[in-house]
Amino acid sequence: MIIYDVKCENGHTFEGWFKDRQAWIEQNARRLICCPVCNSSQVEIAPSSLTIMGRDSKMSGKKDAQDMAPGQVLRILHEYIEHHFEDVGNKFAEVALKIHAGDEEKRNIKGTTTPQEEAVLKEEGVSFIKIPLPKMDS
């Protein structure tokens, strides 16, 4: 899935979601992409500030990257974590150690830790990453 910032001839910017770059090209050529503000079908991809590789992008050869605004990146990251990680709350270190030891099934988890718990996880060789997640407005 590729998300483009799209701009119409009247300067309105909006998001467009496409299967891939070819889908964008075909839909734009057929004038199927219209501005939600003024209904103009004279649209082009708007430049953005950050490039993100999609999960399905090929790692070798040509890469299909998309420019995105930082707010979009944070929203996508937040949504991905919300949908793909189990929230174990303040029991993160305990559950992570059990998963690492094979006492619980391997799965994606999220939660909170104290600095002392983080030190124990590092000592035990448990891989984890701290990602501060701001609350996202709807």
N, CA, C and O atoms as CSV, one atom per row, in Angstrom:
chain,resi,resn,atom,element,x,y,z
A,1,MET,N,N,0.850,-1.176,0.000
A,1,MET,CA,C,0.000,0.000,0.000
A,1,MET,C,C,0.891,1.233,0.000
A,1,MET,O,O,1.851,1.315,0.766
A,2,ILE,N,N,0.574,2.177,-0.850
A,2,ILE,CA,C,1.299,3.441,-0.926
A,2,ILE,C,C,0.332,4.568,-0.621
A,2,ILE,O,O,-0.791,4.583,-1.127
A,3,ILE,N,N,0.760,5.505,0.199
A,3,ILE,CA,C,-0.049,6.671,0.522
A,3,ILE,C,C,0.668,7.887,-0.046
A,3,ILE,O,O,1.794,8.198,0.340
A,4,TYR,N,N,0.000,8.567,-0.965
A,4,TYR,CA,C,0.560,9.773,-1.564
A,4,TYR,C,C,-0.165,11.006,-1.032
A,4,TYR,O,O,-1.375,10.979,-0.808
A,5,ASP,N,N,0.591,12.085,-0.835
A,5,ASP,CA,C,-0.022,13.393,-0.668
A,5,ASP,C,C,-0.298,13.869,-2.088
A,5,ASP,O,O,0.614,13.918,-2.914
A,6,VAL,N,N,-1.525,14.214,-2.371
A,6,VAL,CA,C,-1.938,14.603,-3.716
A,6,VAL,C,C,-2.393,16.063,-3.662
A,6,VAL,O,O,-3.020,16.494,-2.695
A,7,LYS,N,N,-2.066,16.815,-4.716
A,7,LYS,CA,C,-2.428,18.233,-4.782
A,7,LYS,C,C,-3.182,18.476,-6.076
A,7,LYS,O,O,-2.761,18.023,-7.140
A,8,CYS,N,N,-4.308,19.198,-5.987
A,8,CYS,CA,C,-5.088,19.505,-7.182
A,8,CYS,C,C,-4.602,20.821,-7.794
A,8,CYS,O,O,-3.774,21.524,-7.214
A,9,GLU,N,N,-5.126,21.133,-8.955
A,9,GLU,CA,C,-4.736,22.361,-9.666
A,9,GLU,C,C,-5.077,23.626,-8.890
A,9,GLU,O,O,-4.513,24.688,-9.153
A,10,ASN,N,N,-6.007,23.515,-7.924
A,10,ASN,CA,C,-6.407,24.674,-7.121
A,10,ASN,C,C,-5.645,24.767,-5.801
A,10,ASN,O,O,-5.941,25.618,-4.963
A,11,GLY,N,N,-4.655,23.879,-5.621
A,11,GLY,CA,C,-3.802,23.955,-4.441
A,11,GLY,C,C,-4.267,23.183,-3.223
A,11,GLY,O,O,-3.627,23.256,-2.175
A,12,HIS,N,N,-5.371,22.440,-3.330
A,12,HIS,CA,C,-5.843,21.637,-2.206
A,12,HIS,C,C,-4.999,20.365,-2.115
A,12,HIS,O,O,-4.720,19.724,-3.128
A,13,THR,N,N,-4.599,20.008,-0.900
A,13,THR,CA,C,-3.806,18.795,-0.689
A,13,THR,C,C,-4.650,17.771,0.060
A,13,THR,O,O,-5.381,18.116,0.988
A,14,PHE,N,N,-4.544,16.511,-0.351
A,14,PHE,CA,C,-5.274,15.426,0.294
A,14,PHE,C,C,-4.479,14.143,0.138
A,14,PHE,O,O,-3.530,14.086,-0.644
A,15,GLU,N,N,-4.865,13.107,0.885
A,15,GLU,CA,C,-4.191,11.807,0.819
A,15,GLU,C,C,-4.867,10.913,-0.204
A,15,GLU,O,O,-6.086,10.939,-0.371
A,16,GLY,N,N,-4.049,10.122,-0.886
A,16,GLY,CA,C,-4.562,9.081,-1.767
A,16,GLY,C,C,-3.867,7.776,-1.437
A,16,GLY,O,O,-2.643,7.744,-1.308
A,17,TRP,N,N,-4.627,6.695,-1.297
A,17,TRP,CA,C,-4.072,5.380,-0.968
A,17,TRP,C,C,-4.162,4.505,-2.213
A,17,TRP,O,O,-5.229,4.383,-2.814
A,18,PHE,N,N,-3.048,3.899,-2.596
A,18,PHE,CA,C,-2.991,3.112,-3.823
A,18,PHE,C,C,-2.272,1.793,-3.582
A,18,PHE,O,O,-1.399,1.690,-2.720
A,19,LYS,N,N,-2.657,0.789,-4.360
A,19,LYS,CA,C,-2.027,-0.527,-4.251
A,19,LYS,C,C,-0.528,-0.423,-4.514
A,19,LYS,O,O,0.277,-1.019,-3.798
A,20,ASP,N,N,-0.162,0.326,-5.531
A,20,ASP,CA,C,1.240,0.531,-5.889
A,20,ASP,C,C,1.327,1.749,-6.808
A,20,ASP,O,O,0.313,2.382,-7.102
A,21,ARG,N,N,2.533,2.074,-7.258
A,21,ARG,CA,C,2.716,3.256,-8.103
A,21,ARG,C,C,1.952,3.117,-9.415
A,21,ARG,O,O,1.410,4.101,-9.919
A,22,GLN,N,N,1.901,1.917,-9.971
A,22,GLN,CA,C,1.193,1.687,-11.225
A,22,GLN,C,C,-0.303,1.991,-11.080
A,22,GLN,O,O,-0.919,2.523,-12.003
A,23,ALA,N,N,-0.880,1.658,-9.935
A,23,ALA,CA,C,-2.294,1.965,-9.694
A,23,ALA,C,C,-2.503,3.487,-9.707
A,23,ALA,O,O,-3.487,3.974,-10.265
A,24,TRP,N,N,-1.579,4.233,-9.092
A,24,TRP,CA,C,-1.653,5.702,-9.129
A,24,TRP,C,C,-1.628,6.204,-10.563
A,24,TRP,O,O,-2.449,7.035,-10.950
A,25,ILE,N,N,-0.685,5.699,-11.352
A,25,ILE,CA,C,-0.522,6.139,-12.742
A,25,ILE,C,C,-1.792,5.864,-13.547
A,25,ILE,O,O,-2.279,6.738,-14.265
A,26,GLU,N,N,-2.320,4.659,-13.426
A,26,GLU,CA,C,-3.518,4.284,-14.193
A,26,GLU,C,C,-4.742,5.102,-13.780
A,26,GLU,O,O,-5.485,5.592,-14.630
A,27,GLN,N,N,-4.945,5.244,-12.473
A,27,GLN,CA,C,-6.120,5.987,-12.000
A,27,GLN,C,C,-6.019,7.469,-12.357
A,27,GLN,O,O,-7.019,8.093,-12.713
A,28,ASN,N,N,-4.828,8.024,-12.263
A,28,ASN,CA,C,-4.649,9.436,-12.593
A,28,ASN,C,C,-4.850,9.655,-14.094
A,28,ASN,O,O,-5.461,10.646,-14.494
A,29,ALA,N,N,-4.345,8.745,-14.924
A,29,ALA,CA,C,-4.509,8.861,-16.378
A,29,ALA,C,C,-5.996,8.808,-16.765
A,29,ALA,O,O,-6.407,9.469,-17.718
A,30,ARG,N,N,-6.786,8.042,-16.045
A,30,ARG,CA,C,-8.223,7.923,-16.321
A,30,ARG,C,C,-9.040,8.982,-15.580
A,30,ARG,O,O,-10.270,8.967,-15.626
A,31,ARG,N,N,-8.356,9.894,-14.903
A,31,ARG,CA,C,-8.982,10.984,-14.146
A,31,ARG,C,C,-9.971,10.463,-13.100
A,31,ARG,O,O,-11.050,11.024,-12.913
A,32,LEU,N,N,-9.583,9.383,-12.428
A,32,LEU,CA,C,-10.421,8.803,-11.387
A,32,LEU,C,C,-10.119,9.392,-10.013
A,32,LEU,O,O,-10.857,9.155,-9.057
A,33,ILE,N,N,-9.036,10.158,-9.915
A,33,ILE,CA,C,-8.649,10.760,-8.643
A,33,ILE,C,C,-9.130,12.202,-8.647
A,33,ILE,O,O,-8.702,13.008,-9.473
A,34,CYS,N,N,-10.016,12.518,-7.722
A,34,CYS,CA,C,-10.601,13.861,-7.675
A,34,CYS,C,C,-10.390,14.480,-6.300
A,34,CYS,O,O,-10.417,13.795,-5.278
A,35,CYS,N,N,-10.182,15.777,-6.301
A,35,CYS,CA,C,-10.021,16.543,-5.065
A,35,CYS,C,C,-11.328,16.488,-4.271
A,35,CYS,O,O,-12.393,16.748,-4.830
A,36,PRO,N,N,-11.265,16.156,-2.991
A,36,PRO,CA,C,-12.487,16.116,-2.188
A,36,PRO,C,C,-13.050,17.504,-1.876
A,36,PRO,O,O,-14.188,17.615,-1.421
A,37,VAL,N,N,-12.278,18.552,-2.112
A,37,VAL,CA,C,-12.738,19.907,-1.831
A,37,VAL,C,C,-13.440,20.519,-3.046
A,37,VAL,O,O,-14.559,21.024,-2.944
A,38,CYS,N,N,-12.755,20.464,-4.209
A,38,CYS,CA,C,-13.303,21.151,-5.393
A,38,CYS,C,C,-13.669,20.200,-6.536
A,38,CYS,O,O,-14.167,20.646,-7.571
A,39,ASN,N,N,-13.430,18.912,-6.364
A,39,ASN,CA,C,-13.757,17.883,-7.344
A,39,ASN,C,C,-12.909,17.941,-8.614
A,39,ASN,O,O,-13.264,17.312,-9.611
A,40,SER,N,N,-11.809,18.674,-8.603
A,40,SER,CA,C,-10.924,18.735,-9.762
A,40,SER,C,C,-10.210,17.398,-9.929
A,40,SER,O,O,-9.769,16.793,-8.952
A,41,SER,N,N,-10.101,16.945,-11.176
A,41,SER,CA,C,-9.361,15.708,-11.453
A,41,SER,C,C,-7.979,16.012,-12.026
A,41,SER,O,O,-7.282,15.096,-12.462
A,42,GLN,N,N,-7.576,17.267,-12.034
A,42,GLN,CA,C,-6.231,17.669,-12.435
A,42,GLN,C,C,-5.367,17.623,-11.182
A,42,GLN,O,O,-5.244,18.621,-10.472
A,43,VAL,N,N,-4.765,16.459,-10.906
A,43,VAL,CA,C,-4.013,16.265,-9.671
A,43,VAL,C,C,-2.618,15.742,-9.959
A,43,VAL,O,O,-2.354,15.156,-11.009
A,44,GLU,N,N,-1.723,15.972,-8.992
A,44,GLU,CA,C,-0.359,15.449,-9.079
A,44,GLU,C,C,0.108,15.106,-7.673
A,44,GLU,O,O,-0.484,15.541,-6.685
A,45,ILE,N,N,1.169,14.326,-7.596
A,45,ILE,CA,C,1.734,13.977,-6.296
A,45,ILE,C,C,2.413,15.214,-5.728
A,45,ILE,O,O,3.209,15.865,-6.405
A,46,ALA,N,N,2.092,15.532,-4.475
A,46,ALA,CA,C,2.686,16.693,-3.806
A,46,ALA,C,C,3.972,16.271,-3.112
A,46,ALA,O,O,4.033,15.186,-2.535
A,47,PRO,N,N,5.000,17.111,-3.159
A,47,PRO,CA,C,6.230,16.769,-2.444
A,47,PRO,C,C,5.986,16.730,-0.940
A,47,PRO,O,O,5.190,17.504,-0.409
A,48,SER,N,N,6.681,15.818,-0.261
A,48,SER,CA,C,6.571,15.680,1.194
A,48,SER,C,C,7.966,15.674,1.791
A,48,SER,O,O,8.967,15.740,1.078
A,49,SER,N,N,8.011,15.592,3.121
A,49,SER,CA,C,9.282,15.764,3.799
A,49,SER,C,C,9.984,14.489,4.238
A,49,SER,O,O,11.151,14.560,4.623
A,50,LEU,N,N,9.334,13.313,4.202
A,50,LEU,CA,C,9.936,12.117,4.755
A,50,LEU,C,C,9.617,10.922,3.868
A,50,LEU,O,O,8.499,10.813,3.365
A,51,THR,N,N,10.570,10.029,3.668
A,51,THR,CA,C,10.363,8.844,2.843
A,51,THR,C,C,10.295,7.616,3.738
A,51,THR,O,O,11.133,7.438,4.623
A,52,ILE,N,N,9.293,6.765,3.506
A,52,ILE,CA,C,9.089,5.543,4.269
A,52,ILE,C,C,8.953,4.386,3.298
A,52,ILE,O,O,8.247,4.497,2.295
A,53,MET,N,N,9.622,3.276,3.583
A,53,MET,CA,C,9.487,2.084,2.755
A,53,MET,C,C,8.336,1.248,3.293
A,53,MET,O,O,8.230,1.031,4.500
A,54,GLY,N,N,7.485,0.784,2.405
A,54,GLY,CA,C,6.385,-0.084,2.802
A,54,GLY,C,C,6.881,-1.475,3.125
A,54,GLY,O,O,7.965,-1.860,2.687
A,55,ARG,N,N,6.123,-2.225,3.870
A,55,ARG,CA,C,6.504,-3.574,4.278
A,55,ARG,C,C,6.688,-4.484,3.081
A,55,ARG,O,O,7.532,-5.379,3.110
A,56,ASP,N,N,5.908,-4.271,2.024
A,56,ASP,CA,C,5.967,-5.134,0.858
A,56,ASP,C,C,6.989,-4.676,-0.173
A,56,ASP,O,O,7.112,-5.298,-1.228
A,57,SER,N,N,7.719,-3.613,0.105
A,57,SER,CA,C,8.718,-3.138,-0.844
A,57,SER,C,C,9.830,-4.165,-0.968
A,57,SER,O,O,10.208,-4.798,0.018
A,58,LYS,N,N,10.346,-4.328,-2.158
A,58,LYS,CA,C,11.443,-5.253,-2.399
A,58,LYS,C,C,12.722,-4.632,-1.857
A,58,LYS,O,O,12.971,-3.445,-2.067
A,59,MET,N,N,13.527,-5.413,-1.170
A,59,MET,CA,C,14.741,-4.887,-0.582
A,59,MET,C,C,15.882,-4.807,-1.589
A,59,MET,O,O,16.859,-4.097,-1.353
A,60,SER,N,N,15.776,-5.515,-2.696
A,60,SER,CA,C,16.830,-5.442,-3.687
A,60,SER,C,C,16.294,-4.765,-4.936
A,60,SER,O,O,15.097,-4.805,-5.218
A,61,GLY,N,N,17.198,-4.143,-5.676
A,61,GLY,CA,C,16.780,-3.489,-6.904
A,61,GLY,C,C,16.049,-2.203,-6.631
A,61,GLY,O,O,16.333,-1.506,-5.657
A,62,LYS,N,N,15.106,-1.890,-7.493
A,62,LYS,CA,C,14.358,-0.637,-7.411
A,62,LYS,C,C,13.406,-0.656,-6.217
A,62,LYS,O,O,12.678,-1.626,-6.006
A,63,LYS,N,N,13.422,0.417,-5.445
A,63,LYS,CA,C,12.551,0.516,-4.284
A,63,LYS,C,C,11.420,1.482,-4.574
A,63,LYS,O,O,11.637,2.547,-5.152
A,64,ASP,N,N,10.204,1.111,-4.169
A,64,ASP,CA,C,9.043,1.965,-4.365
A,64,ASP,C,C,8.775,2.688,-3.047
A,64,ASP,O,O,8.041,2.177,-2.201
A,65,ALA,N,N,9.364,3.872,-2.865
A,65,ALA,CA,C,9.237,4.631,-1.622
A,65,ALA,C,C,8.203,5.726,-1.792
A,65,ALA,O,O,7.892,6.136,-2.910
A,66,GLN,N,N,7.673,6.194,-0.677
A,66,GLN,CA,C,6.648,7.246,-0.709
A,66,GLN,C,C,7.006,8.342,0.259
A,66,GLN,O,O,7.407,8.076,1.392
A,67,ASP,N,N,6.865,9.559,-0.177
A,67,ASP,CA,C,7.080,10.707,0.698
A,67,ASP,C,C,5.860,10.879,1.580
A,67,ASP,O,O,4.722,10.795,1.118
A,68,MET,N,N,6.116,11.121,2.861
A,68,MET,CA,C,5.020,11.302,3.811
A,68,MET,C,C,5.377,12.402,4.797
A,68,MET,O,O,6.550,12.625,5.097
A,69,ALA,N,N,4.373,13.075,5.289
A,69,ALA,CA,C,4.570,14.075,6.328
A,69,ALA,C,C,4.857,13.362,7.653
A,69,ALA,O,O,4.377,12.248,7.864
A,70,PRO,N,N,5.629,13.981,8.546
A,70,PRO,CA,C,5.944,13.334,9.821
A,70,PRO,C,C,4.709,12.897,10.608
A,70,PRO,O,O,4.726,11.841,11.240
A,71,GLY,N,N,3.653,13.685,10.578
A,71,GLY,CA,C,2.419,13.306,11.280
A,71,GLY,C,C,1.829,12.016,10.740
A,71,GLY,O,O,1.299,11.205,11.499
A,72,GLN,N,N,1.918,11.824,9.430
A,72,GLN,CA,C,1.407,10.588,8.822
A,72,GLN,C,C,2.234,9.390,9.286
A,72,GLN,O,O,1.688,8.327,9.581
A,73,VAL,N,N,3.545,9.569,9.347
A,73,VAL,CA,C,4.426,8.492,9.784
A,73,VAL,C,C,4.081,8.079,11.209
A,73,VAL,O,O,3.960,6.890,11.502
A,74,LEU,N,N,3.923,9.062,12.098
A,74,LEU,CA,C,3.575,8.749,13.484
A,74,LEU,C,C,2.230,8.056,13.579
A,74,LEU,O,O,2.070,7.120,14.362
A,75,ARG,N,N,1.259,8.502,12.793
A,75,ARG,CA,C,-0.072,7.886,12.813
A,75,ARG,C,C,0.004,6.428,12.346
A,75,ARG,O,O,-0.603,5.547,12.955
A,76,ILE,N,N,0.741,6.180,11.277
A,76,ILE,CA,C,0.859,4.816,10.758
A,76,ILE,C,C,1.585,3.912,11.762
A,76,ILE,O,O,1.173,2.775,11.990
A,77,LEU,N,N,2.669,4.427,12.359
A,77,LEU,CA,C,3.391,3.656,13.371
A,77,LEU,C,C,2.474,3.342,14.545
A,77,LEU,O,O,2.421,2.202,15.006
A,78,HIS,N,N,1.755,4.341,15.028
A,78,HIS,CA,C,0.838,4.157,16.150
A,78,HIS,C,C,-0.222,3.102,15.818
A,78,HIS,O,O,-0.485,2.216,16.632
A,79,GLU,N,N,-0.828,3.189,14.635
A,79,GLU,CA,C,-1.862,2.227,14.231
A,79,GLU,C,C,-1.284,0.820,14.105
A,79,GLU,O,O,-1.925,-0.152,14.505
A,80,TYR,N,N,-0.086,0.707,13.555
A,80,TYR,CA,C,0.533,-0.610,13.399
A,80,TYR,C,C,0.756,-1.250,14.770
A,80,TYR,O,O,0.426,-2.417,14.978
A,81,ILE,N,N,1.312,-0.487,15.687
A,81,ILE,CA,C,1.576,-1.030,17.021
A,81,ILE,C,C,0.264,-1.381,17.719
A,81,ILE,O,O,0.175,-2.427,18.363
A,82,GLU,N,N,-0.744,-0.535,17.604
A,82,GLU,CA,C,-2.042,-0.815,18.226
A,82,GLU,C,C,-2.650,-2.123,17.724
A,82,GLU,O,O,-3.266,-2.855,18.499
A,83,HIS,N,N,-2.483,-2.423,16.433
A,83,HIS,CA,C,-3.117,-3.597,15.831
A,83,HIS,C,C,-2.263,-4.862,15.859
A,83,HIS,O,O,-2.793,-5.960,15.689
A,84,HIS,N,N,-0.954,-4.733,16.071
A,84,HIS,CA,C,-0.078,-5.895,15.947
A,84,HIS,C,C,0.691,-6.256,17.214
A,84,HIS,O,O,1.513,-7.172,17.188
A,85,PHE,N,N,0.444,-5.561,18.318
A,85,PHE,CA,C,1.148,-5.835,19.566
A,85,PHE,C,C,0.141,-5.993,20.696
A,85,PHE,O,O,-0.829,-5.243,20.797
A,86,GLU,N,N,0.392,-6.986,21.544
A,86,GLU,CA,C,-0.451,-7.197,22.718
A,86,GLU,C,C,0.028,-6.271,23.833
A,86,GLU,O,O,1.220,-6.227,24.134
A,87,ASP,N,N,-0.887,-5.541,24.438
A,87,ASP,CA,C,-0.532,-4.637,25.525
A,87,ASP,C,C,-0.486,-5.427,26.833
A,87,ASP,O,O,-1.511,-5.912,27.312
A,88,VAL,N,N,0.716,-5.552,27.407
A,88,VAL,CA,C,0.883,-6.266,28.674
A,88,VAL,C,C,1.112,-5.288,29.830
A,88,VAL,O,O,1.410,-5.689,30.954
A,89,GLY,N,N,0.965,-4.007,29.527
A,89,GLY,CA,C,1.045,-2.985,30.567
A,89,GLY,C,C,2.372,-2.965,31.297
A,89,GLY,O,O,3.439,-3.048,30.688
A,90,ASN,N,N,2.287,-2.853,32.625
A,90,ASN,CA,C,3.517,-2.767,33.415
A,90,ASN,C,C,4.158,-4.132,33.678
A,90,ASN,O,O,5.130,-4.222,34.428
A,91,LYS,N,N,3.632,-5.182,33.075
A,91,LYS,CA,C,4.230,-6.516,33.191
A,91,LYS,C,C,5.127,-6.826,31.985
A,91,LYS,O,O,5.452,-7.986,31.729
A,92,PHE,N,N,5.523,-5.775,31.247
A,92,PHE,CA,C,6.319,-5.982,30.036
A,92,PHE,C,C,7.576,-6.801,30.307
A,92,PHE,O,O,7.832,-7.780,29.607
A,93,ALA,N,N,8.358,-6.422,31.301
A,93,ALA,CA,C,9.623,-7.120,31.570
A,93,ALA,C,C,9.368,-8.582,31.929
A,93,ALA,O,O,10.062,-9.476,31.443
A,94,GLU,N,N,8.378,-8.820,32.773
A,94,GLU,CA,C,8.050,-10.183,33.195
A,94,GLU,C,C,7.660,-11.050,31.990
A,94,GLU,O,O,8.164,-12.162,31.831
A,95,VAL,N,N,6.767,-10.539,31.152
A,95,VAL,CA,C,6.307,-11.299,29.986
A,95,VAL,C,C,7.436,-11.466,28.975
A,95,VAL,O,O,7.593,-12.540,28.394
A,96,ALA,N,N,8.220,-10.418,28.763
A,96,ALA,CA,C,9.332,-10.505,27.811
A,96,ALA,C,C,10.336,-11.571,28.241
A,96,ALA,O,O,10.834,-12.323,27.404
A,97,LEU,N,N,10.637,-11.644,29.533
A,97,LEU,CA,C,11.561,-12.673,30.030
A,97,LEU,C,C,10.993,-14.078,29.835
A,97,LEU,O,O,11.728,-15.000,29.480
A,98,LYS,N,N,9.686,-14.245,30.066
A,98,LYS,CA,C,9.050,-15.556,29.867
A,98,LYS,C,C,9.087,-15.959,28.393
A,98,LYS,O,O,9.345,-17.120,28.074
A,99,ILE,N,N,8.832,-15.009,27.498
A,99,ILE,CA,C,8.894,-15.295,26.062
A,99,ILE,C,C,10.326,-15.667,25.678
A,99,ILE,O,O,10.551,-16.628,24.942
A,100,HIS,N,N,11.280,-14.902,26.180
A,100,HIS,CA,C,12.707,-15.143,25.885
A,100,HIS,C,C,13.134,-16.531,26.360
A,100,HIS,O,O,13.913,-17.208,25.690
A,101,ALA,N,N,12.621,-16.952,27.519
A,101,ALA,CA,C,12.976,-18.259,28.082
A,101,ALA,C,C,12.197,-19.400,27.435
A,101,ALA,O,O,12.513,-20.566,27.672
A,102,GLY,N,N,11.193,-19.092,26.631
A,102,GLY,CA,C,10.381,-20.133,25.996
A,102,GLY,C,C,9.226,-20.591,26.851
A,102,GLY,O,O,8.570,-21.578,26.519
A,103,ASP,N,N,8.955,-19.892,27.958
A,103,ASP,CA,C,7.853,-20.267,28.839
A,103,ASP,C,C,6.499,-19.758,28.344
A,103,ASP,O,O,5.452,-20.236,28.780
A,104,GLU,N,N,6.528,-18.788,27.433
A,104,GLU,CA,C,5.301,-18.283,26.811
A,104,GLU,C,C,5.530,-18.234,25.310
A,104,GLU,O,O,6.668,-18.178,24.842
A,105,GLU,N,N,4.423,-18.257,24.556
A,105,GLU,CA,C,4.536,-18.221,23.100
A,105,GLU,C,C,5.168,-16.909,22.631
A,105,GLU,O,O,4.958,-15.851,23.223
A,106,LYS,N,N,5.937,-17.009,21.566
A,106,LYS,CA,C,6.584,-15.834,20.998
A,106,LYS,C,C,5.519,-14.974,20.318
A,106,LYS,O,O,4.729,-15.469,19.514
A,107,ARG,N,N,5.504,-13.674,20.650
A,107,ARG,CA,C,4.540,-12.755,20.071
A,107,ARG,C,C,5.029,-11.328,20.292
A,107,ARG,O,O,5.935,-11.079,21.088
A,108,ASN,N,N,4.411,-10.399,19.571
A,108,ASN,CA,C,4.720,-8.986,19.739
A,108,ASN,C,C,3.995,-8.481,20.978
A,108,ASN,O,O,2.793,-8.696,21.140
A,109,ILE,N,N,4.736,-7.809,21.850
A,109,ILE,CA,C,4.118,-7.227,23.040
A,109,ILE,C,C,4.551,-5.767,23.174
A,109,ILE,O,O,5.576,-5.344,22.639
A,110,LYS,N,N,3.739,-5.027,23.900
A,110,LYS,CA,C,4.079,-3.645,24.226
A,110,LYS,C,C,3.703,-3.415,25.675
A,110,LYS,O,O,2.847,-4.105,26.229
A,111,GLY,N,N,4.355,-2.434,26.280
A,111,GLY,CA,C,4.066,-2.126,27.663
A,111,GLY,C,C,5.074,-1.138,28.205
A,111,GLY,O,O,5.764,-0.451,27.453
A,112,THR,N,N,5.148,-1.079,29.514
A,112,THR,CA,C,6.053,-0.131,30.159
A,112,THR,C,C,7.043,-0.873,31.045
A,112,THR,O,O,6.785,-1.979,31.521
A,113,THR,N,N,8.190,-0.222,31.250
A,113,THR,CA,C,9.232,-0.789,32.112
A,113,THR,C,C,9.837,0.313,32.963
A,113,THR,O,O,9.730,1.500,32.655
A,114,THR,N,N,10.470,-0.113,34.032
A,114,THR,CA,C,11.264,0.808,34.832
A,114,THR,C,C,12.699,0.728,34.320
A,114,THR,O,O,13.042,-0.222,33.616
A,115,PRO,N,N,13.534,1.688,34.653
A,115,PRO,CA,C,14.951,1.591,34.259
A,115,PRO,C,C,15.621,0.318,34.796
A,115,PRO,O,O,16.474,-0.263,34.125
A,116,GLN,N,N,15.242,-0.109,35.985
A,116,GLN,CA,C,15.814,-1.333,36.556
A,116,GLN,C,C,15.403,-2.560,35.734
A,116,GLN,O,O,16.220,-3.444,35.476
A,117,GLU,N,N,14.133,-2.605,35.329
A,117,GLU,CA,C,13.664,-3.721,34.505
A,117,GLU,C,C,14.367,-3.742,33.156
A,117,GLU,O,O,14.703,-4.811,32.648
A,118,GLU,N,N,14.592,-2.572,32.573
A,118,GLU,CA,C,15.307,-2.492,31.301
A,118,GLU,C,C,16.720,-3.045,31.446
A,118,GLU,O,O,17.210,-3.735,30.552
A,119,ALA,N,N,17.373,-2.750,32.558
A,119,ALA,CA,C,18.729,-3.252,32.798
A,119,ALA,C,C,18.725,-4.781,32.870
A,119,ALA,O,O,19.618,-5.432,32.329
A,120,VAL,N,N,17.716,-5.352,33.541
A,120,VAL,CA,C,17.610,-6.814,33.632
A,120,VAL,C,C,17.393,-7.417,32.240
A,120,VAL,O,O,18.026,-8.412,31.886
A,121,LEU,N,N,16.505,-6.817,31.460
A,121,LEU,CA,C,16.245,-7.321,30.106
A,121,LEU,C,C,17.531,-7.312,29.276
A,121,LEU,O,O,17.815,-8.276,28.564
A,122,LYS,N,N,18.302,-6.238,29.364
A,122,LYS,CA,C,19.568,-6.155,28.620
A,122,LYS,C,C,20.542,-7.220,29.091
A,122,LYS,O,O,21.193,-7.869,28.272
A,123,GLU,N,N,20.653,-7.410,30.411
A,123,GLU,CA,C,21.549,-8.427,30.964
A,123,GLU,C,C,21.174,-9.822,30.490
A,123,GLU,O,O,22.051,-10.651,30.248
A,124,GLU,N,N,19.891,-10.087,30.357
A,124,GLU,CA,C,19.396,-11.402,29.936
A,124,GLU,C,C,19.442,-11.586,28.416
A,124,GLU,O,O,19.187,-12.682,27.916
A,125,GLY,N,N,19.763,-10.526,27.688
A,125,GLY,CA,C,19.839,-10.620,26.228
A,125,GLY,C,C,18.501,-10.557,25.527
A,125,GLY,O,O,18.360,-11.050,24.408
A,126,VAL,N,N,17.514,-9.954,26.173
A,126,VAL,CA,C,16.182,-9.814,25.585
A,126,VAL,C,C,16.191,-8.602,24.658
A,126,VAL,O,O,16.535,-7.494,25.071
A,127,SER,N,N,15.811,-8.825,23.404
A,127,SER,CA,C,15.736,-7.714,22.442
A,127,SER,C,C,14.445,-6.936,22.656
A,127,SER,O,O,13.356,-7.508,22.712
A,128,PHE,N,N,14.589,-5.631,22.774
A,128,PHE,CA,C,13.431,-4.757,22.880
A,128,PHE,C,C,13.834,-3.385,22.398
A,128,PHE,O,O,15.018,-3.062,22.304
A,129,ILE,N,N,12.835,-2.586,22.097
A,129,ILE,CA,C,13.090,-1.219,21.669
A,129,ILE,C,C,12.093,-0.314,22.359
A,129,ILE,O,O,10.912,-0.639,22.477
A,130,LYS,N,N,12.583,0.824,22.813
A,130,LYS,CA,C,11.709,1.812,23.450
A,130,LYS,C,C,11.233,2.775,22.376
A,130,LYS,O,O,12.031,3.411,21.689
A,131,ILE,N,N,9.915,2.869,22.246
A,131,ILE,CA,C,9.319,3.799,21.275
A,131,ILE,C,C,8.314,4.660,22.034
A,131,ILE,O,O,7.249,4.178,22.418
A,132,PRO,N,N,8.644,5.918,22.249
A,132,PRO,CA,C,7.643,6.774,22.882
A,132,PRO,C,C,6.517,7.028,21.891
A,132,PRO,O,O,6.757,7.474,20.769
A,133,LEU,N,N,5.302,6.746,22.305
A,133,LEU,CA,C,4.148,6.916,21.426
A,133,LEU,C,C,3.251,8.011,21.961
A,133,LEU,O,O,2.621,7.850,23.006
A,134,PRO,N,N,3.191,9.124,21.249
A,134,PRO,CA,C,2.279,10.182,21.674
A,134,PRO,C,C,0.842,9.748,21.429
A,134,PRO,O,O,0.576,8.924,20.554
A,135,LYS,N,N,-0.077,10.299,22.195
A,135,LYS,CA,C,-1.496,10.051,21.941
A,135,LYS,C,C,-1.859,10.751,20.646
A,135,LYS,O,O,-1.551,11.930,20.470
A,136,MET,N,N,-2.512,10.037,19.733
A,136,MET,CA,C,-2.870,10.586,18.436
A,136,MET,C,C,-4.326,11.027,18.462
A,136,MET,O,O,-5.199,10.277,18.900
A,137,ASP,N,N,-4.588,12.245,17.993
A,137,ASP,CA,C,-5.951,12.716,17.854
A,137,ASP,C,C,-6.594,12.004,16.677
A,137,ASP,O,O,-5.911,11.630,15.724
A,138,SER,N,N,-7.891,11.819,16.739
A,138,SER,CA,C,-8.600,11.144,15.641
A,138,SER,C,C,-8.649,11.990,14.420
A,138,SER,O,O,-9.208,11.576,13.404
